[in-house]
Amino acid sequence: MVLHLKRVYDSPNAGDGLRILVDRLWPRGVKKEIAQLDYWLKDVAPSSELRKWFHSGSGTFEDFRSRYLEELDCRPETKEALHTLQNLITQSPVTLLYGSKDTTNNHAIVLKEWLEKTT
């Protein structure tokens, strides 16, 4: 399994493998042709409620991580998208793309860790 993380704003390169956007919202200022996505899996992203809660400053990143991991394990609409993602990861290299400016505290990091433990 080869799994990378990258901001969607960073240029694509040959080592990316499949490029999968894992944000619920389309990133501002990014044209679909330039992003060169293979998939957009909105349902693996945190729920709108959780995303808004975290960005309001109501909790720490660890609080967010805990709630997001619970969503990954429990939300029915997430299960199918996660299954698709797990299958893709076993077939070729994958780069998970996200739009957040914060490269150390974002949902894609949590998702990557979850995938590495469960795939």
Number of C-alpha atoms within 10 A of each C-alpha: 13 13 18 18 18 21 19 25 17 11 11 17 9 6 10 20 18 21 23 25 28 25 22 18 13 16 17 8 7 12 10 10 7 11 18 16 16 12 14 18 18 17 19 26 24 25 17 11 8 15 15 12 13 17 10 9 9 11 11 10 15 10 11 22 19 11 14 21 16 11 19 21 12 11 14 11 12 19 16 13 17 19 13 11 20 16 12 15 20 13 11 14 16 22 25 26 24 27 22 17 10 10 14 11 15 16 24 26 18 18 22 16 13 14 15 14 8 8 12
